[in-house]
Amino acid sequence: MLKIFHGRSAQVHKIPCQALAQRTPFQLSLMFGALFSLTACSGGGDKSSEAPIDDLNEAPPKYTGLPIPQNQDVADYKILYFGNSHVAGQPELIKTLIENALPNKTVVAETAPGLHFLAERLDDPRSMDMLLENEWTHLVLQGQKYSQSGGNIYPTDAAESWITVAKQSNITPILFPEHPQLGNAQEGQYVYDIHTTIASNQRSCVSPIGPAWDKALAIDSSLDYYYSDGNHAAPIGNLLSAYVFYEVITGEPADLIPDINELEIDKETQSFLRQIASETLLELAACEF
């Protein structure tokens, strides 16, 4: 078992030695390049050779990693989802939306095995193998831990590591902040803000899922966005999130997607959700390429 200590949070990432032995030199270089670049760039103490910030005209620019690969215009979308139960149904929906709105494009959308948080996936060789052994265009990252009460702050090192590995492989990383739970008016923005902070540390796209849900709920709360548990998205809520992802992935306006009969959601509701998605992304751009 190899242990990697992250300098910023003193978090330990454990990687099974058997998993390392099964990887090619190229895969190992991506893995360790991501983890060690985060450690090196996060700082770990004062250096006597460096001048104090207040002796300079301005602070040095913050290192936020490689630029985000721009894969919106590709002919063949290959989208991989890392996440837990909140990504259920998203790959199928994004495939349906792209095939109907952009018939000249092809799309493959899959979910990595396991319902893991992003930190747990670092210990799962299947996730790294699936990411590196296929030519994905986009990686959707859901499963950043957060405190529902706001009382705890969880490390974001794992999310930043996955973003780095994706960008090194020319894959567009897209963070997936979950929608708010039923009746919690602050949670959507709170979770979105956590993910924009991650992107400020390591450049990534951030889908404004929470703000889109907040906007839709404020305009029409009568729709069945949730299943009875008040936590997971029902078909209408899932479609709203998928419309947001469609525009983030393709760069095409969600409000121009045609009505799709196979969604089994009435056309008026489809139109409403599309407008919400596009309006939200006009206000909150997901990617800074």
LUMFI-296075 format. One record per residue: x, y, z of N, C-alpha, C in turn; residue in one letter. Coordinates in steps of 0.2 Angstrom, whole numbers, plus 2048, in hexadecimal, padded with zeros to 3 digits. Example, Ala and Ser with C-alpha at 12.3 -4.5 7.8 and 13.67 -1.06 7.14 Angstrom:
<rs>
8427E482783E7EA8278427F0827A8407F58238447FB824840800827S
</rs>
This chain:
<rs>
8047FA800800800800804806800M80480A7FB8078117FB8038167FDL80681A802803820805806826802K80182B8008038317FE800837802I80483B80580284080A801846806F7FB8498077FA8508037FC855808H80085A80580385F8097FE86480CG7F98668087F486B80B7F0869811R7ED8638107E98608167EB85B81AS7F18588187F485381C7F084C81BA7EC84C8157E88478147EC841811Q7EB83B8127EE8358107EA83280AV7ED8318047EA82D7FF7EE8277FFH7EA8217FF7ED81B7FF7EC8177F9K7F18157F57F08117EF7F280A7EFI7EE8057EE7F17FE7EF7F67FD7EAP7FC7FA7ED8027F87E98007F47E3C7FB7EF7E47F97EB7DE7F67EF7D9Q7F27F47DA7EF7F87D57F57FC7D1A7FA7FE7D58008017D28037FD7CDL8047F77CF8087F27CB8047F07C4A7FE7F17C47FA7F07BE7FA7F67B9Q7FD7FB7BB7FC8017B78028027B2R8018057AD8078077A880B80D7ABT81180E7A88158147AB81181A7A9P80D81B7A48098217A28048227A7F80081D7A97FB81E7AE7FE8207B5Q80481D7B780781F7BD8098267BDL80C8287B780E82F7B78088347B8S8028327B57FD8377B67FA8377BDL7FA8317C07F88307C77FC8347CCM8038337CB8078367D080883E7CEF80883F7C88098467C680384A7C9G7FD8477C97F784B7CC7F884C7D3A7F98477D77FA8477DE80084B7E0L80584A7DD80B84E7E080B8557DDF8088577D880785E7D68038627DAS7FE85F7DD7FA8627E27FE8637E8L80285E7EA80685F7F080B8657EFT80E8657EA81386A7E98118717E8A80B8717E58088787E480487B7EAC8038777EF7FF8797F480387C7FAS80A87B7F980E87F7FE80E87B805G81487B80881487880F81887B814G81A88181381E88481882288A815G82588F81982889581782F893814D83189680F83789680C83B89C80CK84189C80F8458A28118478A680AS8478A38058498A67FE8438AA7FBS83D8A97FE8388AC7FB8368B37FEE8358B87FA8338BF7FD82C8BE800A82B8C28068248C280881F8C6803P8198C38038148C67FE8148CE7FFI8148D18058138D88058198DC803D81E8D88018248DC7FE8248DC7F6D81F8D97F481E8D97EC8188DD7EBL8188DF7E48128E37E280B8E07E2N80C8D97E18058D57E28078CE7E3E8028CA7E58038C37E78048BF7E0A8098BA7E08098B67DA8038B37D8P8028B27D27FC8AE7D07FB8A77D3P7F58A67D57F489F7D77F489A7D2K7F88947D37F888F7CE7F288B7CFY7EE88A7C97E88867C97E88817C4T7EE87E7C37EF8787BF7EE87A7B7G7EE8757B37ED8757AC7E78787AAL7E787B7A47E087E7A27DB8787A1P7D587A7A07D087579F7CF873798I7D086D7967CF86B78F7C886D78DP7C88707877C28717837C086C77FQ7BB8687817B886277D7B186377BN7AF86977B7A886A7797A6869772Q7AB86A76E7AA8697667AC863763D7AD85E7677AF8577657A9854761V7AB85075C7A684C7597A384675DA7A78437617A583D7657A683F76CD7A18407707A18417777A283A77BY7A783A77F7A88347847A883778BK7A383578F7A28397957A283379BI7A68347A07A78307A57A48337ABL7A08307AF79D8327B67A182F7BCY7A38337C07A58307C77A08337CCF79D82E7D07988317D479582C7D8G79082E7DC78C8297E07858297DDN7808287E17798277DF77682D7DCS7798337DD7778397DA77883A7D2H77D8357CF77E8357C87798307C5V77582D7C87718287C576D82B7C0A76C8287BA76882A7B576B8307B0G7718337B37748397AF7778367A8Q77B8317A877E82F7A277982E79DP77382A79E76E82979A76B82F797E76A83479C76683A79A76B83E795L77183F79777584379277684078CI77683978B776836785770837781K76A83778476483878076484077ET76684478276684B78076A84D77AL77184A77B77584C77577384876FI77184276F76F83F769769842766E76484576A75F849767760850764N76485376876685A76676B85B761A77085676177685675D777850759L77284E75577284875277984674EP77D84B74C78384974878984774DN78784875478C84675978B83F75BK79083C75E78F835761791836768T78E83276D78F83377478F82C777V79482C77C795826780795829787V79182778C791829793790823797A79582379C79581D7A17978207A8E79581B7AC79681D7B479C8187B6T7A181A7BA7A68167BC7A28127C2A7A580C7C37A28077C87A380A7CFP79E8087D379E80A7DA79B8117DCG7988117E27958177E479981B7E9L79F81E7E67A48207EB7A48287EBH7A682A7F17A98317F17AF8327EDF7B18387EB7B78397E77BD8377EBL7BE8387F17C38367F57C482E7F5A7BE82B7F57BF8237F57C18217EFE7BF8247E97C18227E37C98217E2R7CC8257E57D48257E57D681E7E7L7D381B7EB7D58147EE7D280F7E9D7CE8117E47CB80C7E07CE80B7D9D7D28067D87D68067D17D18067CBP7CB8037CC7C78037C67C580A7C3R7C580F7C87C38157C67C98187C2S7CF8187C47D481A7C07D58177BAM7D58107BA7D580C7B47D080E7AFD7CA80F7B17C58117AC7C68187A9M7C981C7AD7CA8237AB7D08237A6L7D58207A77DB8207A37DB81C79DL7D781679D7D88117987D3813792E7CF8187937CA81A78E7CC82178CN7CA8237867CB82A7837C482E785E7C383078B7BE83478D7BF83B78BW7B983F7897B98467887B884A78ET7B38477937B184A7997B184679FH7B38487A47B28457AB7AE8497AFL7A88467B17A38497B67A58477BDV7A684B7C27A98497C87A384B7CDL7A08467D079B8477D679D8437DCQ79C8467E279E8427E77A38457ECG7A484C7EB7A884F7F07A48507F7Q7A784D7FC7A484E8037A3855805K79D85680879C85C80B79785B811Y79786081679386081C78D86381BS78785F81C78186281B77F867820Q78286782678186C82B78687282AS78B87182679087682579587682BG79487282F7998728357A086F834G7A186B82E7A786882D7A986A826N7B086A8257B386C81E7B786681CI7B58638177B985D8147BE85F80FY7C385B80F7C985C80A7C685B803P7C985F7FE7C785F7F77CD85C7F3T7D28597F67D88577F37D68527EED7D284D7EF7D08487EA7CD84B7E4A7C884F7E57C58527DF7CA8567DBA7CF8597DE7D485D7DA7D98587D7E7DA8527DA7DE84D7D77DB84A7D0S7D58497D17D18467CB7D184B7C6W7D08527C77D08577C27D68577BFI7DC8577C27E38577BF7E48517BBT7E284B7BD7E38457B97DF8467B2V7D98497B37D58497AD7D884E7A8A7DA8547AA7DD8597A67E38577A3K7E78537A67ED8507A47EC84B79EQ7E684879E7E48447997DF847793S7DF84E7937DB85278F7D485078FN7D284F7967CA84E7977C885479BI7C28567997BF85C79C7BC85A7A3T7BE85C7A87BB85B7AF7B585F7B0P7B085C7B37AA8607B47A885E7BBI7A88637C07A68617C779E8627C7L79B85D7CB79485C7CC79285D7D3F7908637D578E8657DB7868627DBP78585E7E177E85C7E17798617E2E77385F7E076D8647E176B8647E8H7688697EB76686A7F27618647F4P7618637FA75C85E7FC7558627FDQ75085F7FD7498627FD748866804L74686C80374587180974B87480BG75187380875787680A75987C805N75788280775888780275F88A801A76488880676B88A806770885803Q76D87F8037728798017758797FAE77187B7F577387B7EE7788807EDG7788867F077D88B7EF7838897F3Q7828867F97888847FD78C87F7FAY78987A7F778D8757F47908777EDV78C87C7EA78F87F7E47968837E5Y7958867EB79B88A7ED7A18867EFD7A08807F27A587C7F37A987A7EDI7A58787E87A88767E17AB87C7DDH7A98827DE7AC8877DB7B38897DET7B38877E57BA8887E87BF8837E6T7BC87D7E57C18777E27C387A7DBI7BF87D7D77C187F7D07C68857D1A7C68897D67CA88E7D77D188B7D9S7D18857DC7D88827DE7DB87E7D8N7D687B7D47D88777CE7D38787C9Q7D587C7C47D087E7BF7CC8787BCR7C58797BC7C08747BA7BA8777B8S7B68747B47AF8767B37AB8757B9C7A68797BB7A28777C079A8787BEV7968737BE78F8747BC78B8777C1S78887C7C078487F7C577D87C7C6P77E8767C97788727CA7738757CFI7768767D57728797DB76F8807D9G7728857D676F88B7D476988A7CFP76A8857CA7658837C675F8817C9A76087C7CE75A8797D275787F7D6W75B8837D97588897DD75488D7D9D75688F7D27528937CE74C88F7CCK74C8897CA7468857C87418857CEA7438837D473F8837DA73C8897DCL73F88F7DB73D8967DC7378977D7A7388957D17338977CC72D8927CCI72E88C7CD7298877CD72A8817D1D7288817D872A87C7DD7248767DCS7208777D871A8727D771D86B7D4S72286C7D07258667CC7288617D1L72885B7CF72B8557D37328557D1D7368597D473D8597D37418537D7Y73E8517DD74184C7E173D8467E2Y7408407E373D83A7E673A83C7EDY7378377EF7348387F67398397FCS73F8377FB74483780074683F801D7448437FC74684A7FC74E84B7FBG7518467F97588467F875A8457F0N7588407EE75A83E7E77558417E2H7588427DC7548467D774F8417D3A7498437D374483F7CF7458417C7A74283E7C374383F7BB7438467B9P73F84B7BC73F8527BA7458557BDI7478547C374D8577C67538547C2G75384E7C175984B7BD75A84E7B6N75484F7B37548527AC7578597ADL75585D7B27588647B275F8647B3L76285F7B776985F7B876C85D7B1S7698587AD76C8567A776C85C7A2A7678607A276786679D76D86A79FY76F86B7A577586F7A777B86C7A4V77C8657A67818627A378286279CF77C86179877C86279178086878EY77E86E79178187478F788875791E78A87279779187279979586E794V79386879379786378F797865788I79286778579286977D79387077CT79287578079287C77F78C87E77BG78787A77A78187C77677B87E77BE77788377977288577E76D87F780P76C87E78676787978876087B786A75F88178575888378475688277CD75B88077875A87F771759877770L75987377575886C77475186B773I74F86776E74886676C745861772P73E86277273A85D77673C856774D73C85277973E84B77873884677BI73584377772F83F77A73183977EN73783677D73983178173B832788E73C83978A73D83B79173783A795L73183979272B83879672983E79BE72B84479972A84A79D72784F798I72185279B71D85679672285C793D72085E78D72486378972486978DK71F86B79071F872794725872799E72586C79D72A86B7A273186B79FT73286779A73886779673B86E794Q73687279173887978F73A87D795S73687C79B7388807A173F87E7A4F7408787A47478767A774D8787A2L74C87779C75187A797752881798R74D88579974E88C79A75288E7A0Q75088A7A675488B7AC75B8897ABI75D8847A87648827A77678877A3A76588979E76988E79A76989579ES7648977A176489D7A576989D7AAE76A8977AE76E8977B37758977B1T7778947AB77E8947A877F89B7A5L77B89F7A377C8A67A177E8AA7A7L77C8A87AD77E8AC7B37848A97B6E7858A27B678B89F7B978E89A7B4L79389D7B07978997AB79A8937AFA79A88D7AB79C8877AF7A48877ADA7A68897A87AD8877A67B188E7A4C7B788F7A67BB8947A37C18917A0E7C08907997C588D7957CB891794F
</rs>
